[in-house]
Amino acid sequence: MNKIYFDHNATTPVLDEVFEAMVPFLKEQWGNPSSIHWAGRGTRKAVEDARESVARLLNCTPLEIIFTSSGTEGDNHAIKGLAYAKKDKGNHIITTKVEHPAVLNTCKHLQKDGFDVTYLDVDTDGLIDLNALKSAITPRTILITVMFANNETGVLSPIKEIGDIAKEKGVTFHTDAVQAAGKIPIDLQKLNIDLLTISGHKLYGPKGVGALFARRGVRLVPLIHGGHHERNRRGGTENVAGIVGFGKACDIALKDMDREITHLKALRERLEKGIAEKIPHIKVNGHLEKRLPNTANISFEFVEGESLLLNLDMKGIAASSGSACTSGSLEPSHVLLAMSLSHELSHGSVRFSLGKSNTAGEIDYLIEIMPPIVERMRSMSPLYAAAK
Ligand SMILES: *Cc1c(COP(=O)(O)O)cnc(C)c1O
């Protein structure tokens, strides 16, 4: 059976070069980077070289990078760390209804702890209204957290504008850039972002490693207390092999970015055009231009998304509905509902997220096998019979 992977927003395969860079640090280079003797010096250098690679991808300084265990930890550290550091100044946080659970559930936790959270609406394209953001800011607002790119739709937030508003109002701005990093340029010298989260396994690095950018001067209460690691910002002996692999993945992402954007955009266009031509009653979700190059979120009317995914899986095609973190719960996507899609359309949505190794042939195979599957599923729907 063909094995075709269209779920790169859930995770990506580890690149060969990344794997090879990691191997020495799983075996002969086992020293503790905090040790000053010979065993630790090599691993310290490897960690600091990786920090430079991450900083280069984001155009910030290495001192502003804190290694974490995941994107989830980075989001928690940024949001809780800032909230606790600034709680004497205010208790109000602004976010959106379409954030990843790592942000939404962290904000919900803080509500139990006395913080007020505003969840901004999005329009049918998945974009927030900047005037609504401005009017939500009060003298007690300490943090704005809005994602760079949405994991379900790929929609890109107006990060430059949000940063400018936050700066003007003196509010700290965090963005979850886990989906954007490595896929599109991020220039921290040009954007007023104070805190930014990324993750290794979404950009062809290993799982279990991420980074939080904290702009010089932004104070955070640590999430993990311990030794003097990460300049007292995160305790725990470093995941050296993971960090090295992550650094390598950042180098490759930066080097290949322009070529990948062209490749992915062409494949996505082929996919969306092919499906639109062959299958009636579909809708592409999210702003058509302000989107990551690799993500296509498509609603199929009169179809149950989960069964469509099972049928695709039987043909060797891996795709997903919503995020990996919420699938399996049969709730419709909170992102699509926030974009005012009906429950039915939200349930009938599939996310195809493309990556480096995907080919036009794979897209063509999808477009060939999908129409009969969708037609068969629809033929069992009484609503479809009525609409036809
Ligand atoms: C995957 C993802 C996360 C979580 O990152 P992990 O490293 O898997 O914890 C956070 N935010 C977004 C937008 C994601 O896509």
Ligand as a Chemical Component Dictionary entry (heavy atoms), coordinates in Angstrom:
data_LIG
# 
_chem_comp.id                   LIG 
_chem_comp.type                 NON-POLYMER 
_chem_comp.pdbx_formal_charge   0 
_chem_comp.three_letter_code    LIG 
# 
loop_
_chem_comp_atom.comp_id 
_chem_comp_atom.atom_id 
_chem_comp_atom.alt_atom_id 
_chem_comp_atom.type_symbol 
_chem_comp_atom.charge 
_chem_comp_atom.model_Cartn_x 
_chem_comp_atom.model_Cartn_y 
_chem_comp_atom.model_Cartn_z 
_chem_comp_atom.pdbx_ordinal 
LIG C1 C1 C 0 1.928 21.432 17.978 1  
LIG C2 C2 C 0 1.573 22.777 18.493 2  
LIG C3 C3 C 0 1.843 23.142 19.828 3  
LIG C4 C4 C 0 2.422 22.178 20.816 4  
LIG O1 O1 O 0 3.773 21.853 20.571 5  
LIG P1 P1 P 0 4.354 20.511 21.224 6  
LIG O2 O2 O 0 5.820 20.624 20.985 7  
LIG O3 O3 O 0 3.722 19.372 20.504 8  
LIG O4 O4 O 0 4.002 20.550 22.665 9  
LIG C5 C5 C 0 1.526 24.413 20.234 10 
LIG N1 N1 N 0 0.963 25.284 19.381 11 
LIG C6 C6 C 0 0.697 24.984 18.104 12 
LIG C7 C7 C 0 0.099 26.020 17.214 13 
LIG C8 C8 C 0 0.975 23.715 17.618 14 
LIG O5 O5 O 0 0.686 23.420 16.359 15 
# 
loop_
_chem_comp_bond.comp_id 
_chem_comp_bond.atom_id_1 
_chem_comp_bond.atom_id_2 
_chem_comp_bond.value_order 
_chem_comp_bond.pdbx_ordinal 
LIG C1 C2 SING 1  
LIG C2 C3 SING 2  
LIG C2 C8 DOUB 3  
LIG C3 C4 SING 4  
LIG C3 C5 DOUB 5  
LIG C4 O1 SING 6  
LIG O1 P1 SING 7  
LIG P1 O2 DOUB 8  
LIG P1 O3 SING 9  
LIG P1 O4 SING 10 
LIG C5 N1 SING 11 
LIG N1 C6 DOUB 12 
LIG C6 C7 SING 13 
LIG C6 C8 SING 14 
LIG C8 O5 SING 15 
# 
